Amino acid sequence: MLVAGISVDVQRKDIKNLHVGVYPPAGRVRVAAPLRLDDEAVRLAVISRLGWIRRQQAAFTQQDRQSQREFVSGESHYFRGRRYRLEVIERPGT
């Protein structure tokens, strides 16, 4: 579904309330809608939240992205939520 130039992925579920989510990295918009709501009601709900959706998408575009890893000494890597500095040890014959 396209709403105000924003592509919206609508998933219909056996739920009570409508849920709108914006997901990184590109700011993809997903709506979980109750089975009883028609497309027009979903469209109106998305339109009412357009300001919030655009703010979330802008925040995602401003976030730093993890750079491409080169696996050289001194490079930082995250493992189980902690940052570690990489030390490359070269051995002959390996």
N, CA, C and O atoms as a GROMACS GRO file, in nm:
protein
  376
    1MET      N    1   0.085  -0.116   0.000
    1MET     CA    2   0.000   0.000   0.000
    1MET      C    3   0.091   0.124   0.000
    1MET      O    4   0.192   0.126   0.070
    2LEU      N    5   0.056   0.223  -0.075
    2LEU     CA    6   0.132   0.347  -0.083
    2LEU      C    7   0.050   0.459  -0.020
    2LEU      O    8  -0.062   0.487  -0.064
    3VAL      N    9   0.106   0.524   0.083
    3VAL     CA   10   0.037   0.632   0.153
    3VAL      C   11   0.129   0.753   0.156
    3VAL      O   12   0.236   0.748   0.216
    4ALA      N   13   0.088   0.860   0.093
    4ALA     CA   14   0.163   0.986   0.091
    4ALA      C   15   0.308   0.964   0.048
    4ALA      O   16   0.399   1.024   0.106
    5GLY      N   17   0.330   0.880  -0.051
    5GLY     CA   18   0.463   0.854  -0.102
    5GLY      C   19   0.545   0.756  -0.020
    5GLY      O   20   0.662   0.734  -0.050
    6ILE      N   21   0.486   0.698   0.082
    6ILE     CA   22   0.555   0.601   0.168
    6ILE      C   23   0.497   0.463   0.143
    6ILE      O   24   0.376   0.443   0.150
    7SER      N   25   0.585   0.367   0.115
    7SER     CA   26   0.542   0.229   0.096
    7SER      C   27   0.515   0.166   0.232
    7SER      O   28   0.601   0.170   0.321
    8VAL      N   29   0.397   0.109   0.249
    8VAL     CA   30   0.356   0.052   0.377
    8VAL      C   31   0.324  -0.096   0.357
    8VAL      O   32   0.242  -0.132   0.271
    9ASP      N   33   0.388  -0.181   0.436
    9ASP     CA   34   0.363  -0.325   0.432
    9ASP      C   35   0.254  -0.354   0.535
    9ASP      O   36   0.274  -0.334   0.655
   10VAL      N   37   0.138  -0.401   0.489
   10VAL     CA   38   0.025  -0.427   0.578
   10VAL      C   39   0.013  -0.577   0.600
   10VAL      O   40   0.006  -0.656   0.506
   11GLN      N   41   0.010  -0.615   0.728
   11GLN     CA   42  -0.011  -0.754   0.765
   11GLN      C   43  -0.139  -0.761   0.846
   11GLN      O   44  -0.153  -0.694   0.948
   12ARG      N   45  -0.231  -0.842   0.800
   12ARG     CA   46  -0.358  -0.857   0.871
   12ARG      C   47  -0.348  -0.975   0.966
   12ARG      O   48  -0.304  -1.083   0.930
   13LYS      N   49  -0.391  -0.950   1.090
   13LYS     CA   50  -0.379  -1.051   1.194
   13LYS      C   51  -0.506  -1.052   1.279
   13LYS      O   52  -0.588  -0.960   1.273
   14ASP      N   53  -0.520  -1.156   1.357
   14ASP     CA   54  -0.631  -1.166   1.450
   14ASP      C   55  -0.590  -1.096   1.580
   14ASP      O   56  -0.564  -1.160   1.682
   15ILE      N   57  -0.586  -0.961   1.573
   15ILE     CA   58  -0.547  -0.879   1.687
   15ILE      C   59  -0.654  -0.775   1.712
   15ILE      O   60  -0.744  -0.755   1.630
   16LYS      N   61  -0.644  -0.708   1.827
   16LYS     CA   62  -0.746  -0.611   1.866
   16LYS      C   63  -0.715  -0.470   1.815
   16LYS      O   64  -0.805  -0.398   1.773
   17ASN      N   65  -0.588  -0.431   1.820
   17ASN     CA   66  -0.549  -0.294   1.785
   17ASN      C   67  -0.452  -0.291   1.668
   17ASN      O   68  -0.386  -0.391   1.637
   18LEU      N   69  -0.445  -0.176   1.603
   18LEU     CA   70  -0.354  -0.155   1.491
   18LEU      C   71  -0.217  -0.111   1.545
   18LEU      O   72  -0.210  -0.028   1.635
   19HIS      N   73  -0.110  -0.166   1.489
   19HIS     CA   74   0.026  -0.133   1.531
   19HIS      C   75   0.106  -0.085   1.410
   19HIS      O   76   0.103  -0.147   1.304
   20VAL      N   77   0.176   0.028   1.427
   20VAL     CA   78   0.260   0.083   1.321
   20VAL      C   79   0.405   0.076   1.369
   20VAL      O   80   0.437   0.116   1.481
   21GLY      N   81   0.493   0.024   1.282
   21GLY     CA   82   0.634   0.015   1.316
   21GLY      C   83   0.720   0.066   1.202
   21GLY      O   84   0.686   0.049   1.085
   22VAL      N   85   0.833   0.128   1.237
   22VAL     CA   86   0.931   0.175   1.139
   22VAL      C   87   1.061   0.104   1.173
   22VAL      O   88   1.107   0.108   1.288
   23TYR      N   89   1.122   0.039   1.074
   23TYR     CA   90   1.237  -0.048   1.098
   23TYR      C   91   1.361  -0.002   1.022
   23TYR      O   92   1.352   0.040   0.907
   24PRO      N   93   1.478  -0.012   1.089
   24PRO     CA   94   1.603   0.024   1.023
   24PRO      C   95   1.645  -0.082   0.925
   24PRO      O   96   1.590  -0.192   0.930
   25PRO      N   97   1.738  -0.058   0.836
   25PRO     CA   98   1.814   0.066   0.824
   25PRO      C   99   1.748   0.168   0.734
   25PRO      O  100   1.781   0.287   0.742
   26ALA      N  101   1.654   0.126   0.649
   26ALA     CA  102   1.599   0.218   0.549
   26ALA      C  103   1.470   0.285   0.595
   26ALA      O  104   1.416   0.368   0.522
   27GLY      N  105   1.419   0.252   0.714
   27GLY     CA  106   1.295   0.312   0.761
   27GLY      C  107   1.171   0.246   0.702
   27GLY      O  108   1.071   0.313   0.676
   28ARG      N  109   1.178   0.116   0.681
   28ARG     CA  110   1.064   0.041   0.626
   28ARG      C  111   0.946   0.050   0.723
   28ARG      O  112   0.964   0.037   0.844
   29VAL      N  113   0.826   0.073   0.669
   29VAL     CA  114   0.706   0.089   0.751
   29VAL      C  115   0.621  -0.037   0.741
   29VAL      O  116   0.589  -0.085   0.632
   30ARG      N  117   0.584  -0.090   0.859
   30ARG     CA  118   0.500  -0.210   0.863
   30ARG      C  119   0.382  -0.182   0.955
   30ARG      O  120   0.397  -0.124   1.062
   31VAL      N  121   0.264  -0.224   0.910
   31VAL     CA  122   0.142  -0.207   0.988
   31VAL      C  123   0.082  -0.344   1.013
   31VAL      O  124   0.060  -0.421   0.920
   32ALA      N  125   0.056  -0.374   1.140
   32ALA     CA  126  -0.017  -0.494   1.176
   32ALA      C  127  -0.160  -0.448   1.205
   32ALA      O  128  -0.183  -0.373   1.300
   33ALA      N  129  -0.254  -0.494   1.123
   33ALA     CA  130  -0.391  -0.446   1.133
   33ALA      C  131  -0.486  -0.560   1.167
   33ALA      O  132  -0.465  -0.674   1.124
   34PRO      N  133  -0.589  -0.531   1.246
   34PRO     CA  134  -0.690  -0.633   1.274
   34PRO      C  135  -0.762  -0.675   1.146
   34PRO      O  136  -0.774  -0.597   1.052
   35LEU      N  137  -0.808  -0.797   1.143
   35LEU     CA  138  -0.877  -0.849   1.025
   35LEU      C  139  -1.002  -0.768   0.992
   35LEU      O  140  -1.041  -0.759   0.875
   36ARG      N  141  -1.066  -0.710   1.092
   36ARG     CA  142  -1.193  -0.640   1.072
   36ARG      C  143  -1.177  -0.503   1.004
   36ARG      O  144  -1.276  -0.448   0.955
   37LEU      N  145  -1.056  -0.446   1.001
   37LEU     CA  146  -1.036  -0.314   0.941
   37LEU      C  147  -1.018  -0.325   0.790
   37LEU      O  148  -0.946  -0.412   0.740
   38ASP      N  149  -1.086  -0.236   0.717
   38ASP     CA  150  -1.069  -0.234   0.572
   38ASP      C  151  -0.948  -0.147   0.535
   38ASP      O  152  -0.889  -0.081   0.621
   39ASP      N  153  -0.913  -0.146   0.408
   39ASP     CA  154  -0.795  -0.072   0.361
   39ASP      C  155  -0.804   0.077   0.390
   39ASP      O  156  -0.704   0.140   0.423
   40GLU      N  157  -0.923   0.134   0.376
   40GLU     CA  158  -0.939   0.277   0.399
   40GLU      C  159  -0.913   0.313   0.545
   40GLU      O  160  -0.852   0.417   0.573
   41ALA      N  161  -0.956   0.230   0.638
   41ALA     CA  162  -0.931   0.256   0.780
   41ALA      C  163  -0.782   0.246   0.811
   41ALA      O  164  -0.730   0.324   0.890
   42VAL      N  165  -0.714   0.150   0.749
   42VAL     CA  166  -0.570   0.137   0.767
   42VAL      C  167  -0.499   0.259   0.710
   42VAL      O  168  -0.408   0.313   0.773
   43ARG      N  169  -0.541   0.303   0.592
   43ARG     CA  170  -0.482   0.421   0.529
   43ARG      C  171  -0.499   0.545   0.617
   43ARG      O  172  -0.405   0.623   0.633
   44LEU      N  173  -0.617   0.564   0.675
   44LEU     CA  174  -0.641   0.679   0.763
   44LEU      C  175  -0.555   0.672   0.889
   44LEU      O  176  -0.506   0.775   0.936
   45ALA      N  177  -0.535   0.552   0.942
   45ALA     CA  178  -0.450   0.536   1.060
   45ALA      C  179  -0.306   0.573   1.028
   45ALA      O  180  -0.239   0.637   1.109
   46VAL      N  181  -0.259   0.532   0.911
   46VAL     CA  182  -0.122   0.565   0.871
   46VAL      C  183  -0.108   0.715   0.849
   46VAL      O  184  -0.008   0.775   0.889
   47ILE      N  185  -0.207   0.776   0.785
   47ILE     CA  186  -0.204   0.921   0.762
   47ILE      C  187  -0.199   0.997   0.894
   47ILE      O  188  -0.130   1.099   0.905
   48SER      N  189  -0.272   0.949   0.994
   48SER     CA  190  -0.273   1.017   1.124
   48SER      C  191  -0.137   1.007   1.194
   48SER      O  192  -0.108   1.087   1.283
   49ARG      N  193  -0.055   0.912   1.155
   49ARG     CA  194   0.077   0.893   1.217
   49ARG      C  195   0.192   0.933   1.124
   49ARG      O  196   0.308   0.899   1.152
   50LEU      N  197   0.163   1.003   1.016
   50LEU     CA  198   0.267   1.039   0.919
   50LEU      C  199   0.381   1.120   0.980
   50LEU      O  200   0.497   1.096   0.947
   51GLY      N  201   0.350   1.213   1.068
   51GLY     CA  202   0.455   1.293   1.131
   51GLY      C  203   0.552   1.206   1.209
   51GLY      O  204   0.674   1.222   1.196
   52TRP      N  205   0.499   1.114   1.288
   52TRP     CA  206   0.583   1.023   1.367
   52TRP      C  207   0.665   0.933   1.276
   52TRP      O  208   0.784   0.910   1.301
   53ILE      N  209   0.603   0.880   1.170
   53ILE     CA  210   0.672   0.791   1.076
   53ILE      C  211   0.790   0.865   1.012
   53ILE      O  212   0.900   0.810   1.003
   54ARG      N  213   0.767   0.986   0.967
   54ARG     CA  214   0.874   1.063   0.901
   54ARG      C  215   0.987   1.097   0.998
   54ARG      O  216   1.104   1.097   0.960
   55ARG      N  217   0.953   1.127   1.124
   55ARG     CA  218   1.057   1.154   1.224
   55ARG      C  219   1.142   1.029   1.248
   55ARG      O  220   1.265   1.039   1.260
   56GLN      N  221   1.078   0.913   1.255
   56GLN     CA  222   1.152   0.789   1.276
   56GLN      C  223   1.243   0.759   1.157
   56GLN      O  224   1.358   0.720   1.175
   57GLN      N  225   1.191   0.777   1.036
   57GLN     CA  226   1.272   0.752   0.917
   57GLN      C  227   1.391   0.847   0.911
   57GLN      O  228   1.501   0.807   0.873
   58ALA      N  229   1.371   0.973   0.948
   58ALA     CA  230   1.481   1.070   0.949
   58ALA      C  231   1.586   1.031   1.052
   58ALA      O  232   1.706   1.045   1.027
   59ALA      N  233   1.543   0.981   1.167
   59ALA     CA  234   1.638   0.938   1.270
   59ALA      C  235   1.721   0.820   1.221
   59ALA      O  236   1.841   0.813   1.251
   60PHE      N  237   1.660   0.728   1.147
   60PHE     CA  238   1.734   0.613   1.096
   60PHE      C  239   1.837   0.655   0.992
   60PHE      O  240   1.945   0.597   0.987
   61THR      N  241   1.806   0.753   0.911
   61THR     CA  242   1.902   0.796   0.809
   61THR      C  243   2.020   0.870   0.871
   61THR      O  244   2.128   0.873   0.812
   62GLN      N  245   2.001   0.929   0.989
   62GLN     CA  246   2.109   1.003   1.055
   62GLN      C  247   2.197   0.913   1.142
   62GLN      O  248   2.304   0.956   1.184
   63GLN      N  249   2.153   0.791   1.169
   63GLN     CA  250   2.232   0.701   1.253
   63GLN      C  251   2.358   0.656   1.181
   63GLN      O  252   2.358   0.636   1.059
   64ASP      N  253   2.464   0.640   1.258
   64ASP     CA  254   2.588   0.587   1.203
   64ASP      C  255   2.571   0.439   1.170
   64ASP      O  256   2.508   0.365   1.246
   65ARG      N  257   2.625   0.399   1.060
   65ARG     CA  258   2.622   0.259   1.020
   65ARG      C  259   2.758   0.197   1.045
   65ARG      O  260   2.860   0.265   1.038
   66GLN      N  261   2.758   0.070   1.076
   66GLN     CA  262   2.884   0.001   1.097
   66GLN      C  263   2.958  -0.008   0.965
   66GLN      O  264   2.902  -0.050   0.863
   67SER      N  265   3.085   0.032   0.967
   67SER     CA  266   3.163   0.034   0.844
   67SER      C  267   3.202  -0.107   0.802
   67SER      O  268   3.196  -0.201   0.881
   68GLN      N  269   3.242  -0.119   0.678
   68GLN     CA  270   3.288  -0.247   0.625
   68GLN      C  271   3.414  -0.288   0.700
   68GLN      O  272   3.504  -0.206   0.719
   69ARG      N  273   3.422  -0.412   0.743
   69ARG     CA  274   3.536  -0.461   0.821
   69ARG      C  275   3.649  -0.506   0.730
   69ARG      O  276   3.627  -0.570   0.628
   70GLU      N  277   3.772  -0.470   0.770
   70GLU     CA  278   3.891  -0.507   0.693
   70GLU      C  279   3.974  -0.612   0.765
   70GLU      O  280   4.065  -0.670   0.705
   71PHE      N  281   3.946  -0.638   0.893
   71PHE     CA  282   4.018  -0.736   0.976
   71PHE      C  283   4.168  -0.705   0.980
   71PHE      O  284   4.251  -0.789   0.945
   72VAL      N  285   4.199  -0.584   1.025
   72VAL     CA  286   4.337  -0.542   1.045
   72VAL      C  287   4.356  -0.509   1.193
   72VAL      O  288   4.258  -0.482   1.263
   73SER      N  289   4.479  -0.511   1.240
   73SER     CA  290   4.508  -0.482   1.380
   73SER      C  291   4.457  -0.342   1.419
   73SER      O  292   4.471  -0.247   1.342
   74GLY      N  293   4.400  -0.333   1.538
   74GLY     CA  294   4.350  -0.206   1.588
   74GLY      C  295   4.204  -0.181   1.557
   74GLY      O  296   4.144  -0.088   1.612
   75GLU      N  297   4.145  -0.260   1.471
   75GLU     CA  298   4.005  -0.242   1.434
   75GLU      C  299   3.915  -0.289   1.548
   75GLU      O  300   3.946  -0.387   1.616
   76SER      N  301   3.804  -0.219   1.570
   76SER     CA  302   3.709  -0.256   1.676
   76SER      C  303   3.604  -0.352   1.622
   76SER      O  304   3.553  -0.335   1.512
   77HIS      N  305   3.574  -0.452   1.704
   77HIS     CA  306   3.469  -0.548   1.672
   77HIS      C  307   3.384  -0.569   1.796
   77HIS      O  308   3.435  -0.573   1.908
   78TYR      N  309   3.254  -0.583   1.776
   78TYR     CA  310   3.165  -0.609   1.887
   78TYR      C  311   3.134  -0.758   1.894
   78TYR      O  312   3.107  -0.822   1.792
   79PHE      N  313   3.141  -0.812   2.016
   79PHE     CA  314   3.111  -0.952   2.039
   79PHE      C  315   3.033  -0.961   2.170
   79PHE      O  316   3.082  -0.922   2.275
   80ARG      N  317   2.911  -1.013   2.161
   80ARG     CA  318   2.822  -1.025   2.277
   80ARG      C  319   2.804  -0.892   2.350
   80ARG      O  320   2.803  -0.887   2.473
   81GLY      N  321   2.790  -0.786   2.273
   81GLY     CA  322   2.762  -0.655   2.329
   81GLY      C  323   2.881  -0.577   2.380
   81GLY      O  324   2.865  -0.464   2.427
   82ARG      N  325   3.000  -0.633   2.373
   82ARG     CA  326   3.119  -0.563   2.419
   82ARG      C  327   3.212  -0.537   2.302
   82ARG      O  328   3.218  -0.614   2.207
   83ARG      N  329   3.286  -0.426   2.311
   83ARG     CA  330   3.378  -0.389   2.204
   83ARG      C  331   3.517  -0.445   2.234
   83ARG      O  332   3.568  -0.434   2.345
   84TYR      N  333   3.576  -0.504   2.132
   84TYR     CA  334   3.711  -0.558   2.144
   84TYR      C  335   3.796  -0.503   2.031
   84TYR      O  336   3.748  -0.482   1.920
   85ARG      N  337   3.925  -0.480   2.060
   85ARG     CA  338   4.020  -0.438   1.958
   85ARG      C  339   4.085  -0.562   1.899
   85ARG      O  340   4.127  -0.652   1.972
   86LEU      N  341   4.092  -0.566   1.769
   86LEU     CA  342   4.148  -0.680   1.699
   86LEU      C  343   4.300  -0.669   1.692
   86LEU      O  344   4.355  -0.563   1.662
   87GLU      N  345   4.367  -0.779   1.720
   87GLU     CA  346   4.512  -0.787   1.704
   87GLU      C  347   4.540  -0.904   1.612
   87GLU      O  348   4.514  -1.019   1.647
   88VAL      N  349   4.592  -0.875   1.494
   88VAL     CA  350   4.620  -0.979   1.395
   88VAL      C  351   4.762  -1.029   1.417
   88VAL      O  352   4.858  -0.951   1.416
   89ILE      N  353   4.775  -1.160   1.438
   89ILE     CA  354   4.906  -1.222   1.458
   89ILE      C  355   4.930  -1.314   1.339
   89ILE      O  356   4.862  -1.414   1.322
   90GLU      N  357   5.029  -1.279   1.258
   90GLU     CA  358   5.060  -1.360   1.140
   90GLU      C  359   5.168  -1.460   1.176
   90GLU      O  360   5.269  -1.426   1.238
   91ARG      N  361   5.144  -1.584   1.136
   91ARG     CA  362   5.241  -1.691   1.162
   91ARG      C  363   5.280  -1.754   1.029
   91ARG      O  364   5.195  -1.775   0.943
   92PRO      N  365   5.406  -1.784   1.012
   92PRO     CA  366   5.448  -1.847   0.886
   92PRO      C  367   5.390  -1.988   0.875
   92PRO      O  368   5.383  -2.062   0.973
   93GLY      N  369   5.349  -2.025   0.754
   93GLY     CA  370   5.298  -2.158   0.727
   93GLY      C  371   5.150  -2.176   0.757
   93GLY      O  372   5.100  -2.288   0.747
   94THR      N  373   5.078  -2.071   0.792
   94THR     CA  374   4.934  -2.086   0.818
   94THR      C  375   4.852  -2.013   0.716
   94THR      O  376   4.730  -2.015   0.723
   0.00000   0.00000   0.00000
